[in-house]
Amino acid sequence: MEIRIPGPNESGLLPTAEVLREYVRPFNIAAEQRYGHVVNGRLLDQDGNELRGGLIVDVAFLRSTRNGTTYSVKVRALSKSPAARQAVSGRNGPWACWHGVYAYLQALYAEFPDAVVRSAFITYRGVEEFEAHAPETFWRRAQSGQPYFGELCHNLGWHDWHDAPERPHY
C-alpha cells in the first residue's frame, strides 16, 4: 500500500521508515501476551517454540513533493504467527491478517490523522474515512465466492480479542 503523509504531526515529527515500522509494536505485544506464556524469561507458544507477535513492516521511500512524503509500506507476518492469514487456497504464508493491518493503520492514524492510505481495494483520505470505512473491509472478498478477508486469519482466536465488525448492508 502507499501512505502519503502531508506534513509533520502536532509534535513536529516527520515520519521516517523506522517510525513507520514502530506502529506494529502494540499489536505484536498484544499477540504475545494473548497467545504465549513465559518460561525462564522467554515467551513460548503451546508447543514450546519462542513466540513473537509476528507483524513485520517493510517501508520504502517513494517520493517527496509539496503535497507530502509518500512511502510504499508492506505489512506482512511471520508464517504461522498469530498475525498471519491463509491464502484462499488454505496455504499458510507471510501475509498479514486483517486484524494486523487494521491495528497498524489505527496506530498510524493516531499519530498522523491526515495521512492518505491507498491499497489495492480502498483509499482512506484521513482518519475520518478510515474509521468510517475500514471495518467494512473485513467483509470484502478478493473474488466472488471466496471467503471474506477477515475470515482468512491463521489464528481465528483473534475474533475473541477483536470482534468482527458488523456486516454492512448494501
N, C-alpha and C positions, 0 to 999 in steps of 0.2 A: 504494500500500500504506500501511497505517498502522503506525507504530512508536511503541510506548509505552516510555518509559524510566522505571523505577520510582524512581530517585533518582540521586544523584551517583555517579561511578565511584570507584575506590580513591584517585585523586588529588584527589577532591572536586570534579571537573568536572561541571557540569550542561551538557547539550548545548544549543547554540543552532542556529539554522538554518545559520549559517556553519560550525559544527563538523560538522554532518551533511553538508554539501556537500563537505567536505575528504576524505571517505573514498573518493572516486573517484580521488584523485591517484595512488596506486600503480598502479592499473590503467592510467590514461592514460599514465604514464611508460613502463610495460612495453610498451604498444601502440606508442608512438612509437619505442622502441628496437628493437622487433622488425620493424616494417614500414617504417621510414624510414631515410634516410641524410642526413648533414649536408653541406650545401654553403654555403660562406660564412656559417657560423654559423646557418643555417636548416635545419630538419628538413623534408625533402621526400619525397614518395612516388615511385614509379617513373615517374609522368608529369610530375614536376616541380612538383606542387602542394604548398603548405605543408600539413604534416600535424599534426593534433592527435589525441590518443588517442581522443577522441570521446564520453566519457561526461559527461553533464550531470545535475545533481540539482536538482529543484525541491522546495522544502520550504515547508510552510505549517503554522503553529501551529494545532492544533485545540482542545485543552483541557488544563487542569491540574487535577488532583484529588489527593486524599490518596494515591491509588494510583500517581501519577506524571504525567508530561507526555506528551501524545500529539501526534504530528505526522503530517501527510499528506506522504508522500515519493513522488516520481515519478522514477525513474531512466530517463533517455532517452538517445538517442545522436544524434550528428550523422549525417545520412543519408549512406550510403556510407562511413562511417568503419569502422575495424576493430571497433568496438564495436556496430555496427548489426546488425539482423537483418531478414529479409524477412517480409512478411505471408505467410500460407498461399497466397495467390494468386500469390506471386512478386514482388509490388511492393516496392520499397525504400522505407523510411520511417524516421522518427526513433524507432524502438523499440530499446531496449537488448537485446543478445543475452543468452542465458542466462549466459554466462561473465561478462559485465559485472555483472549483478545479483548473481550469486554472489560475485564479488570484493568488491563493495560491502558485502554483508551480512557477509562474513568480517571486513572491516575494522571494521565497526560492532560486531560481537560481540567482537572483540579488546579494544575499549575499554569496552563496556557488555554484559557477559556475561548480565545478567538481562533484557535488552530483550525485549519481545514484539513480533513482526512478524506482521502479518496481511495476507495478499494475497488475491486472488480464489480461489486454489487451495489454500492451506495456511496454517496458523498455527504459528509457532515460539514456544514459551514458554521462551526461554533458549538459550544456546549449545549445550547438550547435544542438544536437539531439532533445532536447525539442523544440527549435524554429523551426526546420525543420519538425517535425512530429506531434507535439501536435495539431495544427489546424485540422489535418485530423481526429482526434478522435471525433470531433463534428459530423462527418458524419458516425460514426460507429454504428452498431446495436448490441444489446445484442444477438438477434437471428434473423434469416431470417424472413422477413415480418413484423418486428416490427418497431416502429418509431426510428429515429436517436436519439442518446443521447442528442444532442443539442436541439432537439425539445421537450424534456420532461420537460423543465423548467416550474415550477409552475407559475412564473410570466413572460410571454413571452415578457413583456416590456423590458427585458434585451437586446433583439435584437436591440432596438433603440439605446441603450447605448454602446453596444459592438457588432458590426455587426458580423454576422456569417462569418466564413472563407469561402473562395472559395472552392467549392466542388472539390475534386481531381478526375481526370480522369484516371482510371486504364486501 
